[in-house]
Amino acid sequence: MAEDGEASARALRPEFEDPGRAIRLAAAYGEIDRIFAEFRERVHAPGVAYGVVVDGELAHAGAHGLADVEAAQAAAPTTIFRIASMTKSVTAVCCLALRDQGRLGLDDPVVRHLPEAAGLRPLTKDSPAITIRHLLTMSAGLVTDDPWGDRQLAMAPEELDRFLGGGVPLNRPAGVAYEYSNLGYAILGRIVARVTGMPFADFAAAQVLGPLGMGDSHFDLGQAPAARRARGYRWEDGVWSREVALGDGAFGPMGGLWTTIEDFARYVAFHLDAWPPRDDPEGGPLTRSSRREMQQGQRLCWPRPEWMPAVPSAYGYGLVTSIDQRLGLSVAHSGGLPGFGSRVCLLPHHGVGVIGFANVTYAPAHEPVGAAIQALAATGALQPRITPPSAGVSAAREWVERLYCGWDAAEAERLAAPNLFADRSGEHRRRELAALRGAHGALVAVEVLVAHGALSASWRMRCERGSIGVSVSLAPTTPPRVQALTLTPSDP
């Protein structure tokens, strides 16, 4: 009986309804090319590169302009750009991998792994100890440190240890508010190095970059082939001035990664592959559940940085989660350094991601990436996966239909949770259904069934005269029974 109940509650794997969605999405690629070309000229970037990931593959990639102005070297999807703060999610992957291996806990005090961090003295006596989770979610109380943090990339690890040991003032108590801290992610990199006994960049390469086949992704600029490297520029007084490439050091975990569109598309596919939750074997350097955990908003982003969308947003672990009224869940992060600007945006329930890089100082790459997503949406093919109804939801739908066609007290009791007729009597329900049937006539068809999970759904019953919206919620019983039923008629 328990097995039957479990099967009736189990959600089926969500799938895309349109088998031709990839072809239809491709209709936007010409517009996306135009968007990035226009963006390059508008912000005076020497070059841009961009890509669209669909269902785990780099479906479209392009580039405009120059990777190196002096050498007249064209930008390409294989050009190696610095992605700045987009690096933070890689650092978070490393932390969660160590958590999953039992080598640290997200609620461990930072000083447990990095004694020098005792210099992070609480702002008030009742403040909690700063934890790894506080650092991951930008809620440690460290002051927002753009652009100071950008210029610390080359700081030696030992120098960071001394800096922390000398005392670091906090802006607010830990755990009460979002505040974007590059220093916080530098500290996370030091923790990873202490726990693993190896430099952060080496661990990131072994744990993340190598397993994902990201052979053109490096923290050390010297490992990137000079002929394929984007040079960073500043647009000032009507001319491009080359920015000095900042070195790799203790602040690298907050923004030091160099990569290509082709390489980073593998990383995007890795995060998109966390969805939907399913029974398939695990693969990759981090479990699907931990990847989904990274993508969940943990700390409300307020005040909101300009590169975040003007919708409810929260910082997860190295990623920002937003809820858009049209597109639902989006997961994104921007990056900016002297010489570079970048952006990635994932739509996990749509299986799509967009990446954009530019080689001019603090390029607002969120603008063309957002416009590219709107271009994909305009095709009509940017639709989320549809969850098929579970056996329990299907049984509830059939039960509602039978009672609508003809009330039967025994049938009504068969699938009703104990509260259903205690909340509203069976006689009241019988009269409600009879009145609806009298106004709308016989049932013709069921339309637009939407499963909201394994135990809830809504649909529309089309009748001879008008239609009736139905919403059900099943109780957590074995087998599941109907605990709530709402009927919303349209005009006959």
C-alpha positions in Angstrom: 0.0 0.0 0.0 2.8 2.4 0.8 4.5 1.7 -2.5 1.1 2.5 -4.3 0.8 5.7 -2.3 4.4 6.7 -3.1 3.8 6.1 -6.8 0.6 8.2 -6.8 2.4 11.1 -5.2 5.5 11.0 -7.4 6.0 13.8 -9.9 7.0 12.9 -13.4 10.0 14.5 -15.0 9.2 17.9 -16.5 9.8 18.1 -20.3 9.6 20.7 -23.0 6.4 20.4 -25.0 7.7 21.9 -28.2 10.1 19.5 -30.0 11.1 22.3 -32.4 12.0 24.8 -29.7 15.7 24.9 -30.5 14.9 25.7 -34.2 12.4 28.4 -33.2 14.9 30.0 -30.7 17.4 30.2 -33.5 15.2 32.8 -35.2 16.5 35.3 -32.6 20.2 34.8 -33.3 20.4 37.4 -36.0 18.8 40.0 -33.6 21.3 38.9 -30.8 24.2 39.5 -33.2 22.8 43.0 -33.8 22.3 43.7 -30.1 25.9 43.0 -29.2 27.3 44.9 -32.2 25.2 47.9 -31.2 26.3 47.5 -27.6 30.0 47.4 -28.6 29.7 50.7 -30.4 27.6 52.4 -27.8 29.9 51.7 -24.8 33.1 52.1 -26.9 34.3 48.5 -26.3 37.1 47.4 -28.6 35.5 44.0 -28.7 32.7 41.8 -27.5 32.0 38.1 -27.5 28.8 36.3 -26.6 27.0 33.0 -26.6 23.7 31.3 -26.2 23.5 27.9 -24.5 20.4 25.8 -25.2 19.9 22.3 -23.6 23.5 21.9 -22.6 25.1 23.0 -25.9 26.6 26.3 -27.2 23.8 26.8 -29.8 25.1 30.2 -31.0 28.2 32.2 -30.5 29.6 35.4 -32.0 32.0 38.3 -31.6 32.5 41.8 -32.9 35.5 44.1 -32.9 39.0 43.7 -31.6 40.5 41.7 -28.8 43.8 43.6 -29.2 43.6 47.1 -30.7 47.4 47.5 -31.2 47.8 44.2 -32.9 44.4 44.5 -34.8 43.5 41.1 -33.5 39.8 40.2 -34.0 37.7 39.1 -31.1 36.2 35.6 -31.3 34.3 33.1 -29.1 37.7 31.5 -28.5 39.2 34.8 -27.2 40.2 34.7 -23.5 38.5 37.5 -21.5 38.7 38.2 -17.8 35.3 37.7 -16.4 35.8 39.4 -13.1 33.1 38.8 -10.5 31.5 36.0 -12.5 34.4 34.1 -10.9 32.5 34.1 -7.6 30.2 31.2 -8.5 33.3 29.1 -9.2 34.6 29.8 -5.7 31.2 28.9 -4.3 31.3 25.6 -6.2 34.7 24.9 -4.5 33.2 25.6 -1.1 30.2 23.4 -1.6 32.3 20.6 -3.0 34.3 20.7 0.3 31.1 20.8 2.3 29.8 17.8 0.4 33.1 16.0 1.1 32.7 16.7 4.8 35.8 18.9 5.0 34.0 22.0 6.1 30.5 23.2 7.1 28.8 26.3 5.7 27.9 27.3 9.3 31.5 26.9 10.5 32.9 30.1 12.0 35.5 31.5 9.6 38.2 31.5 12.3 37.9 27.7 12.6 39.7 27.4 9.3 41.4 30.8 9.1 42.6 32.0 12.6 43.8 35.3 11.1 40.1 36.2 10.6 39.9 36.9 14.3 40.7 40.4 13.2 37.1 40.6 11.9 35.9 42.0 15.2 32.1 42.0 15.7 30.4 45.4 15.4 28.2 44.7 18.5 28.6 42.4 21.4 25.5 40.5 20.4 26.7 39.9 16.8 27.1 36.2 15.8 30.4 34.8 14.7 31.0 35.3 11.0 30.5 32.0 9.1 31.3 30.7 5.7 27.6 31.0 4.8 27.7 34.7 5.7 30.6 35.2 3.3 28.9 33.2 0.5 25.7 35.2 0.8 27.2 38.6 1.2 25.9 39.1 4.7 29.1 39.1 6.8 28.8 42.8 7.6 31.8 43.7 5.5 31.4 47.0 3.7 30.6 47.1 0.0 34.1 47.4 -1.5 33.8 48.2 -5.2 36.1 49.4 -6.6 38.7 49.1 -3.8 38.5 45.3 -4.0 39.2 45.2 -7.8 42.6 46.7 -7.3 43.6 44.0 -4.7 43.7 41.1 -7.1 47.4 40.6 -7.0 47.6 40.7 -3.2 49.8 37.8 -1.9 48.0 35.2 0.3 50.3 36.0 3.2 49.6 39.7 2.8 45.9 39.0 3.1 46.5 37.0 6.2 48.4 39.9 7.7 45.6 42.3 6.6 43.0 40.3 8.3 45.1 39.8 11.5 45.5 43.6 11.8 41.8 44.1 12.2 39.1 44.8 9.6 36.3 47.2 10.5 32.8 46.0 9.7 30.0 48.2 8.3 27.1 46.3 10.1 26.6 43.2 12.3 26.8 39.9 10.6 23.7 38.2 9.3 21.3 41.1 9.1 21.7 42.5 5.6 23.2 42.1 2.1 26.4 44.0 1.3 28.5 43.2 -1.7 32.0 42.2 -0.5 34.9 41.2 -2.7 37.0 40.8 0.4 34.5 38.2 1.6 35.2 36.0 -1.4 38.9 36.5 -1.1 38.6 35.1 2.4 36.7 32.1 1.1 39.6 31.5 -1.3 42.0 31.5 1.7 39.7 29.0 3.5 39.7 26.7 0.5 43.5 26.9 0.4 43.8 26.1 4.1 41.4 23.2 4.0 42.9 21.6 0.9 46.5 22.4 1.5 46.9 23.7 -2.1 46.6 27.1 -3.7 43.0 28.1 -4.5 43.6 28.3 -8.3 45.0 24.8 -8.3 42.1 23.4 -6.4 39.6 25.2 -8.7 41.4 23.8 -11.7 41.3 20.3 -10.3 37.8 20.4 -8.9 35.9 22.5 -11.5 37.8 23.6 -14.6 39.5 20.4 -15.4 36.5 18.0 -15.0 34.3 20.4 -17.1 36.9 20.4 -19.9 37.6 24.1 -19.5 41.1 23.9 -20.9 41.2 27.6 -21.9 40.3 28.9 -18.4 43.0 30.1 -16.1 43.6 32.3 -13.1 47.3 32.9 -14.0 47.4 35.2 -17.0 50.7 33.6 -18.0 48.9 30.3 -18.8 46.7 32.0 -21.4 48.2 32.1 -24.9 49.1 35.7 -25.7 47.7 35.4 -29.2 44.2 34.6 -28.0 44.1 36.9 -25.0 41.8 40.0 -24.9 43.5 43.1 -23.8 41.6 45.4 -21.5 41.0 49.0 -22.3 39.6 52.2 -20.9 37.7 54.7 -23.1 38.8 58.1 -22.1 38.9 61.4 -23.9 37.8 59.8 -27.1 40.5 57.2 -27.3 41.3 53.7 -26.0 44.0 53.5 -23.3 45.2 50.0 -22.4 44.6 49.0 -18.8 47.4 47.2 -16.9 46.4 43.6 -16.5 46.0 43.0 -12.7 47.9 40.0 -11.4 46.6 36.8 -9.9 46.7 36.7 -6.1 44.6 36.2 -3.0 41.7 38.2 -4.4 41.5 35.9 -7.5 38.6 33.9 -6.0 36.5 37.1 -6.2 37.2 38.0 -9.8 40.4 36.6 -11.3 39.3 34.0 -13.9 40.2 34.3 -17.6 38.0 32.2 -19.9 36.4 32.0 -23.3 32.8 31.9 -24.5 33.3 28.3 -25.6 34.7 27.3 -22.2 32.3 29.2 -20.1 29.4 27.7 -22.0 30.4 24.3 -20.5 30.2 25.9 -17.1 26.7 27.3 -17.9 25.6 23.9 -19.2 26.9 22.4 -15.9 24.6 24.7 -13.9 21.6 24.3 -16.2 22.0 20.5 -15.9 21.0 20.7 -12.3 17.4 21.1 -13.5 15.0 19.4 -13.4 15.4 17.4 -10.2 15.4 13.7 -11.3 16.6 10.2 -10.6 19.4 10.1 -13.2 22.9 9.2 -12.0 25.0 12.2 -10.8 27.8 13.6 -12.9 30.2 16.6 -12.8 32.2 18.1 -10.0 29.2 19.0 -7.8 25.9 17.3 -7.1 22.8 18.6 -8.8 21.2 19.3 -5.5 24.2 21.5 -4.4 24.1 23.3 -7.7 20.4 24.1 -7.2 21.2 25.2 -3.6 23.7 27.7 -5.0 21.0 29.1 -7.3 18.5 29.7 -4.4 18.2 33.3 -3.1 19.5 33.4 0.4 19.8 37.1 1.2 17.5 39.8 -0.2 19.6 42.2 -2.4 18.8 45.7 -1.0 20.0 48.2 -1.8 20.0 46.8 -5.3 23.2 47.3 -7.4 22.6 48.8 -10.8 23.6 45.5 -12.6 20.7 43.6 -11.0 17.3 43.5 -12.6 14.5 45.7 -11.2 12.6 42.7 -9.9 12.8 40.8 -6.6 16.4 39.5 -6.3 18.4 37.7 -3.7 22.0 36.6 -3.4 22.6 32.9 -3.3 26.1 31.4 -3.3 28.1 33.4 -5.9 24.9 33.9 -8.0 21.9 36.2 -7.9 18.4 34.8 -8.1 15.6 36.9 -9.5 11.9 36.3 -10.2 10.6 37.8 -13.4 6.9 38.1 -14.0 7.2 36.8 -17.6 10.1 34.4 -17.4 10.0 33.2 -13.8 13.3 32.1 -12.2 16.5 33.6 -13.5 20.0 33.1 -12.1 22.7 35.6 -13.0 25.9 37.5 -12.1 27.8 40.3 -13.6 31.5 41.1 -13.6 33.5 44.3 -13.9 37.2 45.1 -13.6 39.5 47.7 -15.1 39.5 46.7 -18.7 36.6 44.3 -18.7 32.8 43.8 -18.2 30.8 40.5 -18.3 27.5 39.0 -17.6 25.9 35.5 -17.5 22.1 34.9 -17.1 20.6 31.4 -16.8 16.9 30.5 -17.1 17.0 27.1 -15.4 13.4 26.1 -16.1 13.9 27.0 -19.7 17.2 25.2 -20.3 18.7 28.4 -21.7 21.7 30.7 -20.7 23.2 33.8 -22.3 26.8 35.0 -21.8 28.4 38.3 -22.8 32.0 39.6 -22.4 33.5 43.0 -23.3 37.1 44.4 -23.0 36.4 47.9 -21.8 36.4 49.0 -18.2 33.2 48.1 -16.3 31.2 47.5 -19.5 27.5 47.1 -18.5 27.2 43.7 -20.1 23.9 43.1 -18.3 22.3 45.3 -20.9 22.9 43.2 -24.1 22.5 40.0 -22.2 19.1 41.1 -21.0 18.1 42.3 -24.5 19.2 39.0 -25.9 16.9 37.1 -23.5 14.1 39.3 -24.6 14.9 38.5 -28.2 14.7 34.8 -27.4 11.4 35.4 -25.6 10.0 37.2 -28.6 10.3 34.0 -30.7 7.6 32.4 -28.5 9.8 29.4 -28.0 11.3 30.4 -24.7 8.9 28.3 -22.7 9.5 26.4 -19.4 9.4 22.7 -19.0 5.9 21.3 -18.3 5.5 19.0 -15.4 3.2 16.0 -16.2 0.6 15.4 -13.5 1.4 12.7 -10.9 -0.9 9.7 -10.5 -2.4 11.4 -7.4 -3.2 14.6 -9.3 -4.7 12.6 -12.2 -6.9 10.7 -9.8 -8.0 13.9 -8.2 -8.9 15.4 -11.6 -11.0 12.4 -12.5 -12.6 12.5 -9.1 -13.7 16.1 -9.6 -15.0 15.4 -13.0 -17.1 12.4 -11.8 -18.6 14.5 -9.0 -19.4 17.3 -11.4 -21.2 14.9 -13.7 -23.2 13.4 -10.8 -22.8 13.6 -7.1 -22.2 10.4 -5.2 -21.6 10.5 -1.5 -19.5 7.4 -1.3 -17.4 8.5 -4.2 -17.0 11.9 -2.6 -15.7 10.4 0.6 -13.3 8.0 -1.2 -10.8 10.7 -2.1 -11.5 13.4 0.4 -9.0 14.1 3.1 -10.7 14.2 6.6 -10.7 18.0 6.6 -12.3 18.6 3.3 -16.0 18.2 4.3 -15.3 19.4 7.8 -14.2 22.7 6.3 -17.2 22.9 4.0 -19.9 20.2 4.3 -20.6 17.6 1.7 -24.1 18.9 1.3 -22.7 22.4 0.5 -20.3 20.9 -2.0 -23.1 18.9 -3.6 -25.3 22.1 -4.0 -22.3 24.0 -5.4 -21.6 21.4 -8.1 -25.2 21.1 -9.0 -25.5 24.9 -9.4 -22.4 25.0 -11.6 -23.7 22.1 -13.7 -27.1 23.8 -14.1 -25.4 27.1 -15.2 -22.7 25.6 -17.4 -24.1 22.3 -18.7 -22.3 19.1 -19.3 -18.6 18.7 -19.2 -17.0 18.8 -22.7 -13.2 18.6 -22.1 -10.4 19.4 -19.6 -8.0 22.1 -20.8 -4.7 23.5 -19.7 -3.8 21.3 -16.8 -0.9 22.7 -14.9 0.9 20.6 -12.3 2.4 22.8 -9.6 4.2 19.8 -8.1 3.3 16.2 -7.2 0.5 17.3 -4.9 -1.1 20.3 -6.4 -2.5 21.3 -9.8 -5.0 23.6 -11.5 -6.9 23.1 -14.7 -10.0 24.3 -16.6 -13.1 22.3 -17.3 -14.7 23.3 -20.6 -18.4 22.9 -20.5 -21.4 23.4 -22.8 -21.7 26.9 -21.6 -18.5 28.6 -20.5 -15.8 26.9 -18.3 -14.8 26.3 -14.7 -11.4 26.8 -13.2 -10.4 24.0 -10.8 -7.6 24.0 -8.2 -6.7 21.1 -6.0 -4.2 20.5 -3.2 -3.6 17.0 -1.9 -2.8 16.2 1.7 0.5 14.6 2.6 -1.3 11.2 3.2 -0.7 7.8 1.7 -2.4 7.7 -0.7 -2.8 11.4 -1.2 -6.3 12.7 -0.7 -7.9 16.1 -1.6 -7.5 18.6 1.2 -8.5 21.7 -0.7 -10.8 22.2 -3.8 -11.6 25.5 -5.4 -14.0 26.0 -8.3 -14.0 29.3 -10.2 -16.7 29.6 -12.9 -16.4 31.9 -15.9 -19.6 33.6 -17.3 -21.8 30.9 -18.9 
